[in-house]
Amino acid sequence: FFVRAGIREKTLTVDTKEGRAHVVELLQESIDNIANVIIGGWAHRFYEIEWPGTIWLNWVVNYAKYIGVEDLWPEAKVERSFCIPNFELDIVVAMAWDTDHTDIDLHVLEPNGTNVYYGNRNSPKGG
């Protein structure tokens, strides 16, 4: 949902009125798409899809604020109680697939040696 905006944004700048208008348009489109993911009716196998969507929504809204764009929270679709002020991300690791009867595990090995995965979701670094 944000990939399209991210790819196109690289060729734009917020230093010009036209460039800024394009970036704002892409951010609004991304926010609308993410909000639709959060509120969409999904098959049971996609339960909890709203959580990564909420993370991305908060990041995009806060990125907009970072570049000086007014508050773009989509209140008509997503309650403001899901808004996390000053939300920042250092790294996001996500994995998705749409194949029945499969099991894929994601393991993230932190520099301190901690293996974060489904069976060990928390680490000393906050993973």
C-alpha positions as CSV (number, residue, x, y, z in Angstrom):
1,F,0.0,0.0,0.0
2,F,2.8,2.5,0.7
3,V,5.2,0.9,-1.9
4,R,3.6,2.7,-4.8
5,A,4.0,6.1,-3.0
6,G,7.5,5.3,-1.9
7,I,8.7,4.4,-5.4
8,R,7.1,7.5,-6.9
9,E,8.1,9.8,-4.1
10,K,11.8,9.3,-4.9
11,T,11.5,11.4,-8.0
12,L,9.6,14.2,-6.2
13,T,10.7,16.9,-3.9
14,V,8.9,18.8,-1.2
15,D,11.1,21.8,-2.0
16,T,8.7,23.0,-4.7
17,K,5.0,23.7,-4.5
18,E,4.2,21.2,-7.2
19,G,6.5,18.5,-5.7
20,R,5.0,19.0,-2.3
21,A,1.5,18.8,-3.7
22,H,2.4,15.4,-5.3
23,V,4.0,14.1,-2.1
24,V,0.9,15.1,-0.1
25,E,-1.4,13.4,-2.7
26,L,0.7,10.2,-2.5
27,L,0.6,10.3,1.3
28,Q,-3.1,10.8,1.4
29,E,-3.6,7.9,-1.1
30,S,-1.3,5.7,1.0
31,I,-3.2,6.6,4.2
32,D,-6.5,5.8,2.5
33,N,-5.3,2.5,1.3
34,I,-3.8,1.5,4.7
35,A,-7.1,2.6,6.4
36,N,-9.0,0.3,4.0
37,V,-6.7,-2.6,5.0
38,I,-7.4,-1.9,8.7
39,I,-11.2,-1.8,8.3
40,G,-11.5,-4.3,5.5
41,G,-13.4,-7.5,5.8
42,W,-10.8,-10.2,5.5
43,A,-10.9,-14.0,5.4
44,H,-10.2,-15.6,8.8
45,R,-6.7,-16.6,7.8
46,F,-5.8,-12.9,7.6
47,Y,-6.9,-12.1,11.2
48,E,-4.8,-9.5,12.8
49,I,-3.9,-7.8,9.5
50,E,-5.0,-4.6,11.2
51,W,-2.0,-4.6,13.4
52,P,0.7,-4.2,10.7
53,G,-1.7,-1.8,9.0
54,T,-1.9,0.3,12.1
55,I,1.9,0.4,12.4
56,W,2.2,1.6,8.8
57,L,-0.6,4.1,9.2
58,N,1.0,5.6,12.2
59,W,4.4,5.8,10.4
60,V,2.9,7.4,7.3
61,V,0.9,10.0,9.3
62,N,3.9,10.9,11.4
63,Y,6.1,11.0,8.3
64,A,3.7,13.6,6.9
65,K,4.0,15.6,10.0
66,Y,7.8,15.3,9.9
67,I,7.8,17.0,6.4
68,G,5.4,19.7,7.6
69,V,2.1,18.3,6.3
70,E,-1.0,18.9,8.5
71,D,-2.5,16.0,10.4
72,L,-3.7,13.4,7.9
73,W,-5.2,10.9,10.3
74,P,-8.2,9.2,8.5
75,E,-10.7,9.8,11.3
76,A,-13.7,8.9,9.0
77,K,-12.3,5.3,8.8
78,V,-10.0,4.7,11.8
79,E,-10.6,5.9,15.4
80,R,-8.1,8.4,16.6
81,S,-7.5,6.2,19.7
82,F,-5.2,4.1,17.4
83,C,-3.0,7.1,16.7
84,I,0.4,7.0,18.3
85,P,1.9,10.5,18.5
86,N,5.5,10.9,17.5
87,F,5.7,7.3,16.2
88,E,9.1,6.4,14.9
89,L,10.5,3.2,13.4
90,D,14.1,2.1,13.2
91,I,13.4,-1.1,11.3
92,V,10.3,-3.1,10.4
93,V,10.6,-6.7,9.4
94,A,7.4,-8.2,7.9
95,M,6.6,-11.4,6.1
96,A,3.3,-12.3,4.3
97,W,2.1,-15.1,2.1
98,D,-1.2,-16.2,0.7
99,T,-0.9,-20.0,0.4
100,D,-3.1,-22.4,2.4
101,H,-1.7,-25.2,4.3
102,T,1.8,-23.7,4.6
103,D,3.9,-22.6,7.6
104,I,6.7,-20.1,7.1
105,D,8.7,-18.9,10.1
106,L,10.6,-15.6,10.2
107,H,13.7,-15.5,12.4
108,V,15.5,-12.3,13.1
109,L,19.0,-12.7,14.7
110,E,19.9,-9.6,16.6
111,P,23.5,-8.4,17.0
112,N,23.6,-9.6,20.6
113,G,22.7,-13.1,19.4
114,T,19.0,-13.2,20.4
115,N,16.9,-15.1,17.9
116,V,13.5,-13.4,17.7
117,Y,10.8,-15.6,16.2
118,Y,7.3,-16.9,16.9
119,G,8.4,-18.9,19.9
120,N,10.5,-16.0,21.3
121,R,8.7,-12.7,20.5
122,N,10.5,-10.5,23.0
123,S,14.2,-9.6,23.3
124,P,16.4,-7.4,25.5
125,K,16.5,-4.9,22.6
126,G,12.7,-4.7,22.3
127,G,12.2,-7.0,19.4
